[in-house]
Amino acid sequence: MKFFIYLIERYAEKKDKTADQVLKEWDSLDLTNFIFDMYELYHVERLQNAFDDIDELILEKRGQGR
């Protein structure tokens, strides 16, 4: 849970949003649990890689992915 909080706070900072705004967005796209469950991968790689993955997930959920 500590890493998830760290991840969401850093992601929000990068996107110039609040952590609450990011969490609401992830919840609305049904991504929060998926991102939380990605701990095993996200905590061992560069944080930017996790951000890039999350951005891609958001685009896919919005129908704008590759």
Contact map, one row per residue, 1 for C-alpha under 8 A:
111110000000000000000000000000000000000000000000000000000000000000
111111000000000000000000000000000000000000000000000000000000000000
111111100000000000000000000000000000001000100000000000000000000000
111111110000000000000000000000000001001000000000000000000000000000
111111111000000000000000000000000000000000000000000000000000000000
011111111100000000000000000000000000000000000000000000000000000000
001111111110000000000000000000000000000000000010000000000000000000
000111111111000000100110000000000000000000000000000000000000000000
000011111111100001100000000000000000000000000000000000000000000000
000001111111110000000000000000000000000000000000000000000000000000
000000111111111000100100000000000000000000000000001000000000000000
000000011111111111101100000000000000000000000000000000000000000000
000000001111111111100000000000000000000000000000000000000000000000
000000000111111110000000000000000000000000000000000000000000000000
000000000011111110000000000000000000000000000000000000000000000000
000000000001111111000000000000000000000000000000000000000000000000
000000000001111111101100000000000000000000000000000000000000000000
000000001001100111111100000000000000000000000000000000000000000000
000000011011100011111110000000000000000000000000000000000000000000
000000000000000001111111000000000000000000000000000000000000000000
000000000001000011111111100000000000000000000000000000000000000000
000000010011000011111111110000000000000000000000000000000000000000
000000010000000000111111111000010000000000000000000000000000000000
000000000000000000011111111100000000000000000000000000000000000000
000000000000000000001111111110000000000000000000000000000000000000
000000000000000000000111111111110000000000000000000000000100000000
000000000000000000000011111111110000000000000000000000000000000000
000000000000000000000001111111100000000000000000000000000000000000
000000000000000000000000111111100000000000000000000000000100110000
000000000000000000000000011111111100000000000000000000000000000000
000000000000000000000000011111111110000000000000000000001100000000
000000000000000000000010011001111111000000000000000000000000000000
000000000000000000000000000001111111100000000000000000000000000000
000000000000000000000000000001111111110000000000000000000000000000
000000000000000000000000000000111111111000000000000001000000000000
000100000000000000000000000000011111111000000000000000000000000000
000000000000000000000000000000001111111100000000000000000000000000
000000000000000000000000000000000111111111000000000000000000000000
001100000000000000000000000000000011111111100000000000000000000000
000000000000000000000000000000000000111111110000000000000000000000
000000000000000000000000000000000000011111111000000000000000000000
000000000000000000000000000000000000011111111110110000000000000000
001000000000000000000000000000000000001111111110000000000000000000
000000000000000000000000000000000000000111111100000000000000000000
000000000000000000000000000000000000000011111110110000000000000000
000000000000000000000000000000000000000001111111110000000000000000
000000100000000000000000000000000000000001101111111000000000000000
000000000000000000000000000000000000000000000111111100000000000000
000000000000000000000000000000000000000001001111111110000000000000
000000000000000000000000000000000000000001001111111111000000000000
000000000010000000000000000000000000000000000011111111100000000000
000000000000000000000000000000000000000000000001111111110000000000
000000000000000000000000000000000000000000000000111111111000000000
000000000000000000000000000000000010000000000000011111111100000000
000000000000000000000000000000000000000000000000001111111110000000
000000000000000000000000000000000000000000000000000111111111000010
000000000000000000000000000000100000000000000000000011111111100010
000000000000000000000000010010100000000000000000000001111111110000
000000000000000000000000000000000000000000000000000000111111111110
000000000000000000000000000000000000000000000000000000011111111111
000000000000000000000000000010000000000000000000000000001111111110
000000000000000000000000000010000000000000000000000000000111111110
000000000000000000000000000000000000000000000000000000000011111110
000000000000000000000000000000000000000000000000000000000011111111
000000000000000000000000000000000000000000000000000000011011111111
000000000000000000000000000000000000000000000000000000000001000111
